[in-house]
Amino acid sequence: MEAGLELTWWVWVVIYAAMLAAGLVQGMFGFGFPIIATPLTVLVTDVKTAIVLNMLPTLTLNLASSSTAIAQNPAGKCEGRESVTMNAER
């Protein structure tokens, strides 16, 4: 059995900073949280711990993003689709 990984205060600070940076990227571009947060977390922990620590924030952000998209467009209609259809018929 493996020895437990000790997460000291400076490791938590690095993890927090990584998730903050990843959250800013997610907020600006709409994707990228796990792409940024996981490798930065792996710098101070092992891979298994990094994945476990990033699962809940990633799931939360994805659910929040999808619920926001559904709230903004409840019918699921794609804007601009009519113009593509009209151009194809010409």
C-alpha positions in Angstrom: 0.0 0.0 0.0 1.3 3.5 -0.9 2.1 6.0 1.7 -0.3 9.0 1.9 0.6 12.2 0.1 0.9 15.1 2.5 -0.7 18.2 1.2 1.1 21.1 3.0 -0.1 24.7 3.0 2.1 25.7 0.0 0.7 22.8 -2.0 -2.8 24.1 -1.4 -1.8 27.6 -2.4 -0.4 26.3 -5.7 -3.5 24.2 -6.3 -5.7 27.3 -5.5 -3.7 29.5 -7.9 -3.9 26.8 -10.6 -7.6 26.6 -10.3 -8.0 30.3 -10.2 -6.0 30.7 -13.4 -7.9 27.8 -15.0 -11.2 29.5 -14.0 -10.2 32.7 -15.6 -9.4 30.9 -18.8 -12.7 29.1 -18.6 -14.5 32.4 -18.1 -12.8 34.1 -21.0 -13.0 31.4 -23.6 -15.7 29.0 -22.4 -13.4 26.0 -22.1 -10.0 25.0 -20.8 -10.4 24.5 -17.1 -9.2 20.9 -16.9 -6.6 21.6 -19.6 -5.0 24.3 -17.4 -5.7 23.0 -13.9 -4.7 19.4 -14.2 -1.1 19.8 -15.4 -0.5 22.7 -13.0 -1.8 20.6 -10.1 0.4 17.6 -11.3 3.5 19.9 -10.7 2.9 19.7 -6.9 1.0 16.4 -6.5 0.8 13.0 -8.3 -1.5 12.4 -11.2 -4.2 10.5 -9.3 -4.5 13.3 -6.7 -4.6 16.0 -9.4 -7.4 14.3 -11.2 -9.4 13.7 -8.1 -8.9 17.3 -7.0 -10.0 18.6 -10.4 -13.1 16.4 -10.9 -15.6 18.4 -8.8 -14.6 21.9 -10.0 -14.6 20.7 -13.6 -18.1 19.0 -13.2 -19.4 22.1 -11.5 -18.2 24.5 -14.2 -19.6 22.2 -17.0 -23.0 22.0 -15.4 -23.0 25.8 -14.8 -22.0 26.5 -18.4 -24.6 24.1 -19.8 -27.4 25.4 -17.6 -26.5 29.0 -18.6 -26.7 28.0 -22.3 -30.0 26.3 -21.9 -31.4 29.3 -20.0 -30.4 31.7 -22.7 -31.8 29.5 -25.5 -34.5 27.2 -24.1 -35.9 26.2 -27.5 -32.5 25.0 -28.7 -32.7 27.1 -31.9 -29.5 28.0 -33.7 -29.3 31.6 -34.6 -28.2 32.3 -38.1 -29.4 28.9 -39.4 -32.0 30.5 -41.7 -29.4 32.5 -43.6 -27.3 29.3 -44.2 -30.4 27.5 -45.4 -31.4 30.4 -47.7 -27.9 30.6 -49.2 -27.9 26.8 -49.9 -31.2 27.0 -51.8 -29.9 29.6 -54.3 
